[in-house]
Amino acid sequence: MLQGKHIVVGISGGIAAYKIPELIRELKKAGAEVKVTTTRHALEFVTELTLRSVSGYPVYSDVFAAINQHATEHISLPDWTDLMIVAPATANVLGKMAAGIADDALTTTLAAMRKPIIVAPAMNTNMYLGDATQEAMHRLAQRDAVLLLDAAEGELACGTCGKGRMQEPQTIVQAAQYMLTPKDLAGQRILITAGPTQEQLDPVRYISNYSTGKMGYALARHAYNRGAEVVLISGPTALPKPDSVLTFVPQTGIQTIDVTSAEQMYQAALTHWPNATAAILSAAVADFAPHECAAHKIKKVPGQTQIMLELSTTPDIAAALGQSKQEGQTLIGFALETDHEIANACHKMESKHMDWIVLNSLNNAQSCFGFDTNQIVILGGDGSKKNYPLQTKEAVADHILDMLKR
């Protein structure tokens, strides 16, 4: 999403400036080119040499410096960039942005900027909550091209705890991805299931599978970045929640519903399906669950060599959604197969009234459970078949979401 993009990072004079070299590295790792502009005070916290080394470009810190590439650097940077990030944004810079004051390298660049801007405030809690700062942020949040991140809570440089920490570099990168992704799924509400389910056997044991939830979480992030409202029904995973960008003014984004069992996922899916335009069922739902959950831990009896478990089938989420599908709704399922793959996937798609099915094969190396990559075939109810090479799950997510473009 950031491959080949041009990003200007504007740094003001706050202690959080020490995190900006990491932000620049993360942006470049995602494929972006980065140039830097600063206030003079920012260079009290991070050196110009460091910023030049990590970005690969000279730093624009003085409007009248002889080393500037252009006589009007504050005009050339807005022409060059696709996005500007102001981080950290101090109370001083927030006030100047809101009032249109341009008196240094950073604020003159901002005054000429006609591209999207992400603002990441950072300051002491009392300053952050001050009337003037709050008024400035509310004014900035109303501008269409500005995404104002809310400050995080935690330990501050002054030794107190409270609201005022700059969001972490990875969160800012996610915000950049959101801002630069075309919103071709705007107006859609997409239901996504992800991860495994756990079917309880006794108070300390359960039956489950190897699913990590990586594919479903990638789908949720990319659907959100492309403008959709997302309801993510997630089984137990170790992944961080794919929250929507933490904005100063709350906006609709990703609603995550945590469940454990197949029954819970079934009930949540039925609840949210009627209001969805599409559902993507990427969860690895258990097909069977213990018929009864033991009230106490099942003990191994001396001399015992085997135990018999009575299992019952779990609710079929795909079939239930397929049977209740209304005109205008799209249902996409997943099929993980080990043999007769195409035939089995097509049968599942047809029998459960799906529009598309994504075929995974355990016979493909570095695919499916636990990997960051996947190799898929997308089969359509119209008889179409699209083969894709081994790719990251992030790239696969976009291929699947392309089926929902209207």
C-alpha positions in Angstrom: 0.0 0.0 0.0 3.0 2.3 0.5 5.1 0.9 -2.3 6.5 3.8 -4.4 4.7 6.4 -2.4 6.4 9.7 -1.4 6.0 10.8 2.2 7.2 13.9 4.0 7.7 13.5 7.8 7.5 16.8 9.7 9.1 16.8 13.2 8.5 19.4 15.9 10.3 20.0 19.1 9.0 17.2 21.5 10.8 14.4 23.3 8.9 11.9 21.1 11.1 13.0 18.2 13.5 10.3 19.2 11.1 7.7 17.8 11.0 9.3 14.4 14.0 7.5 12.9 12.1 4.2 13.7 9.0 5.6 11.9 11.1 6.5 8.9 12.6 3.0 8.8 9.1 1.4 9.0 7.8 3.6 6.2 10.8 2.8 4.0 10.4 -0.9 4.8 6.8 -0.6 3.5 8.2 0.7 0.2 7.9 4.5 0.6 10.5 7.2 0.0 10.8 9.6 2.8 11.9 13.2 3.1 12.1 15.1 6.4 11.4 18.7 7.5 11.8 19.9 11.0 11.5 22.9 13.3 14.9 24.1 14.7 13.9 22.9 18.2 13.2 19.3 16.9 17.0 19.0 16.2 17.5 19.4 20.0 16.0 15.9 20.3 17.2 14.0 17.2 20.2 15.0 15.1 20.1 16.1 11.5 22.8 13.5 10.7 20.6 10.7 12.0 17.6 11.8 10.0 19.6 12.3 6.8 21.1 8.8 7.3 17.8 6.9 7.8 15.9 8.9 5.1 18.6 9.1 2.5 17.8 12.8 1.8 18.9 16.1 3.1 16.8 17.5 6.0 14.8 20.7 5.4 15.2 22.6 8.7 16.0 26.1 7.7 14.0 28.1 5.2 17.1 30.1 4.1 19.8 27.4 4.4 22.2 27.4 1.5 22.1 23.6 1.3 18.4 23.4 0.4 17.8 21.6 -2.9 15.4 24.2 -4.0 15.1 28.0 -3.3 11.5 27.3 -2.3 11.8 24.0 -0.5 8.5 24.5 1.3 6.8 24.5 -2.2 8.8 21.7 -3.8 8.1 19.2 -0.9 4.3 19.5 -1.2 4.7 19.0 -5.0 6.9 15.9 -4.5 4.9 14.1 -1.7 1.7 12.0 -1.6 1.3 12.4 2.1 2.7 14.4 5.0 3.0 13.1 8.6 3.5 15.6 11.4 5.0 13.6 14.4 5.4 14.6 17.1 3.0 17.5 16.8 3.5 19.8 19.8 0.9 22.2 21.2 2.8 25.0 19.5 2.6 23.4 16.0 -1.0 22.3 16.5 -1.9 25.9 17.3 0.0 27.2 14.2 -1.6 24.7 11.9 -5.0 25.6 13.1 -4.3 29.3 12.7 -2.4 29.1 9.4 0.8 30.5 10.9 3.9 29.8 8.8 7.2 30.9 10.3 9.7 28.1 9.9 10.6 25.2 7.6 7.9 22.9 9.0 5.0 25.3 9.1 5.7 26.9 5.8 5.6 23.4 4.3 2.3 22.7 6.0 0.9 26.0 4.7 1.6 24.9 1.1 0.5 21.3 1.6 -2.5 20.2 -0.5 -2.0 16.5 0.1 -3.4 14.4 2.9 -1.8 15.1 6.3 -1.6 12.8 9.4 -1.1 14.6 12.7 0.3 12.7 15.8 0.1 14.9 18.9 2.5 14.5 21.8 2.8 16.6 24.9 2.2 16.7 28.7 -1.4 15.8 29.7 -2.2 19.3 31.0 -1.1 20.8 27.7 -3.0 18.2 25.7 -6.2 18.9 27.7 -5.8 22.6 27.7 -8.6 24.6 26.1 -6.4 26.2 23.4 -4.9 22.8 22.3 -8.3 21.1 22.3 -9.8 23.9 20.3 -6.9 23.7 17.7 -7.3 19.9 17.4 -11.1 20.2 16.9 -10.5 22.7 14.2 -7.9 20.5 12.5 -10.1 17.4 12.8 -12.8 19.1 10.7 -10.5 19.4 7.7 -11.1 16.8 5.0 -7.5 16.2 4.2 -6.4 15.8 7.9 -6.3 12.6 9.9 -5.7 13.7 13.5 -4.6 10.8 15.7 -5.6 10.7 19.3 -2.8 10.8 21.8 -2.1 7.6 23.7 -2.1 7.2 27.5 0.9 6.1 29.5 4.1 7.3 31.2 5.2 10.7 30.0 8.6 12.3 29.8 7.8 14.6 32.8 7.4 11.5 35.0 3.6 11.5 35.2 1.1 9.1 33.6 -1.7 10.3 31.5 -2.9 11.2 28.0 -0.3 12.8 25.7 2.0 10.1 24.4 2.5 10.0 20.7 1.1 6.9 19.0 3.7 4.3 18.2 5.4 4.3 14.8 3.6 1.2 13.7 0.2 2.8 14.4 1.3 5.8 12.4 2.4 3.6 9.5 -1.1 1.9 9.6 -2.6 5.4 9.4 -0.5 6.2 6.4 -1.7 3.0 4.7 -5.3 3.9 5.5 -4.9 7.4 4.1 -3.2 6.3 0.8 -5.5 3.4 0.0 -8.3 4.1 -2.5 -11.7 3.7 -0.8 -13.2 1.4 -3.5 -15.2 -0.5 -0.8 -16.8 2.6 0.7 -20.5 2.0 1.7 -20.0 -1.7 2.2 -20.4 -3.5 5.6 -18.3 -6.6 5.6 -18.6 -9.5 8.1 -15.4 -11.4 8.5 -14.8 -14.5 10.6 -11.2 -15.4 11.7 -9.1 -17.7 13.7 -9.9 -21.1 15.3 -12.7 -22.1 17.6 -12.2 -23.9 20.9 -14.6 -26.6 22.0 -14.3 -27.2 25.7 -13.8 -30.8 26.8 -13.4 -30.1 30.6 -12.3 -27.1 32.7 -8.7 -27.3 31.4 -8.9 -28.9 28.0 -10.4 -28.1 24.6 -10.5 -29.3 21.0 -9.2 -26.9 18.4 -7.0 -26.6 15.3 -3.8 -24.8 14.1 -5.4 -21.6 12.7 -3.7 -18.4 13.8 -6.2 -15.9 12.4 -3.6 -14.2 10.2 -5.7 -14.4 7.0 -8.8 -13.1 8.6 -7.1 -10.2 10.3 -5.4 -9.2 7.1 -8.8 -9.2 5.4 -10.2 -7.0 8.2 -7.4 -4.5 8.0 -7.5 -4.2 4.2 -11.3 -4.0 4.0 -11.1 -1.1 6.5 -8.3 0.6 4.6 -10.4 0.3 1.4 -13.3 2.2 3.1 -15.6 -0.6 4.3 -17.2 -0.9 7.7 -15.9 -4.2 9.2 -17.4 -6.6 11.7 -14.7 -9.1 12.7 -15.8 -12.1 14.6 -12.6 -13.6 16.0 -11.9 -16.9 17.7 -9.0 -17.0 20.2 -5.7 -15.8 18.6 -2.4 -14.3 19.8 -2.7 -11.5 17.3 -3.2 -7.8 18.3 -6.7 -6.6 17.4 -6.8 -4.9 14.0 -8.4 -1.8 15.4 -9.4 1.1 13.1 -7.0 4.1 13.2 -7.1 5.8 16.6 -8.5 9.1 15.6 -9.2 12.2 17.7 -12.8 12.2 16.4 -14.1 8.6 16.6 -15.1 7.1 13.3 -16.7 3.9 12.1 -14.1 1.3 11.4 -13.5 -2.2 12.7 -15.8 -3.8 15.3 -14.2 -6.8 16.8 -16.3 -9.5 18.5 -14.4 -12.1 20.5 -15.8 -15.6 20.6 -14.5 -18.9 21.7 -16.7 -21.8 20.5 -18.3 -22.6 17.1 -21.8 -22.0 18.7 -20.8 -18.5 19.8 -19.3 -17.7 16.4 -22.5 -19.0 14.8 -24.8 -16.8 16.9 -22.6 -13.7 16.3 -22.6 -14.3 12.5 -26.4 -14.7 12.4 -26.8 -11.5 14.4 -24.7 -9.4 12.1 -25.3 -11.0 8.7 -28.7 -9.3 8.0 -27.0 -5.8 8.1 -24.0 -6.9 6.0 -23.4 -6.4 2.3 -20.9 -9.3 2.3 -19.4 -12.0 4.5 -16.0 -13.6 4.2 -15.8 -16.8 6.3 -12.1 -17.3 6.8 -12.3 -18.9 10.3 -11.3 -22.5 10.9 -14.5 -23.5 12.7 -14.5 -26.9 14.5 -16.7 -29.4 12.8 -17.2 -31.4 16.0 -17.4 -30.6 19.7 -17.6 -32.7 22.8 -21.2 -33.8 23.3 -20.9 -32.7 26.9 -18.3 -30.7 28.8 -17.1 -32.5 31.9 -17.7 -30.5 35.1 -14.3 -31.5 36.5 -11.0 -32.3 35.0 -11.0 -35.8 33.3 -8.5 -37.9 35.2 -6.4 -40.7 33.8 -7.2 -43.9 35.6 -4.3 -46.2 36.4 -4.0 -48.9 33.8 -6.2 -47.0 31.4 -5.0 -47.2 27.7 -7.8 -45.3 25.9 -10.8 -43.1 26.4 -13.9 -42.7 24.3 -15.1 -39.2 23.5 -18.6 -38.6 22.2 -18.6 -35.7 19.7 -21.5 -33.8 18.2 -21.5 -31.7 15.0 -21.3 -28.0 15.4 -23.6 -25.4 13.7 -22.8 -24.8 10.0 -22.2 -21.1 9.7 -21.7 -21.0 5.9 -24.8 -23.0 5.3 -26.9 -20.8 7.6 -25.7 -17.6 6.0 -26.1 -19.1 2.5 -29.7 -20.1 3.2 -30.6 -16.7 4.5 -28.7 -14.7 1.9 -30.7 -11.8 0.4 -30.4 -10.0 -2.9 -27.4 -7.7 -2.9 -25.4 -9.8 -0.3 -22.2 -11.7 -1.3 -21.0 -14.7 0.5 -17.3 -15.8 0.3 -16.1 -19.0 2.0 -12.9 -20.8 2.4 -12.1 -24.5 1.7 -9.0 -26.1 3.1 -8.5 -29.4 1.3 -5.9 -32.2 1.1 -7.3 -34.2 -1.9 -9.8 -33.8 -4.8 -9.4 -30.1 -4.0 -11.3 -28.4 -6.8 -14.2 -30.9 -6.7 -14.5 -30.7 -3.0 -14.3 -26.9 -2.9 -16.9 -26.5 -5.7 -19.3 -28.9 -4.0 -19.0 -26.9 -0.7 -19.6 -23.6 -2.6 -22.7 -24.9 -4.4 -24.2 -26.8 -1.5 -23.9 -23.7 0.8 -25.0 -21.1 -1.8 -21.8 -19.2 -1.8 -20.8 -16.7 -4.5 -17.1 -17.4 -4.3 -14.9 -19.9 -2.5 -11.2 -19.5 -1.7 -9.3 -22.8 -2.0 -6.3 -23.5 0.2 -4.3 -26.7 0.0 -2.2 -28.2 2.7 -0.1 -29.7 -0.2 1.3 -26.2 -1.0 4.5 -25.3 0.9 4.4 -22.2 3.2 0.6 -21.9 2.9 -2.2 -22.1 5.4 -1.7 -22.4 9.1 1.0 -20.3 10.8 2.6 -18.9 7.7 2.6 -15.2 6.6 2.1 -16.4 3.0 -0.7 -18.3 1.2 -1.3 -19.7 -2.2 -5.0 -19.7 -3.3 -7.4 -20.5 -6.0 -10.6 -18.4 -6.1 -13.5 -20.3 -7.6 -16.7 -18.5 -8.6 -20.3 -19.7 -8.7 -20.3 -18.6 -12.4 -17.7 -21.3 -13.1 -14.7 -18.9 -13.1 -11.3 -20.0 -11.7 -8.5 -17.7 -10.7 -5.1 -19.1 -9.7 -2.7 -17.0 -7.7 1.0 -17.6 -6.9 2.4 -17.9 -3.4 2.1 -14.4 -1.9 1.9 -12.6 1.5 -1.5 -12.9 3.2 -1.7 -9.1 2.9 -1.6 -9.4 -0.9 -4.0 -12.3 -0.8 -6.4 -10.3 1.2 -6.7 -7.7 -1.5 -7.3 -10.3 -4.2 -10.2 -11.7 -2.2 -11.6 -8.2 -1.5 -11.4 -7.4 -5.2 -14.3 -9.8 -5.6 -16.5 -7.3 -3.7 -15.8 -4.2 -5.9 -18.9 -2.8 -7.5 
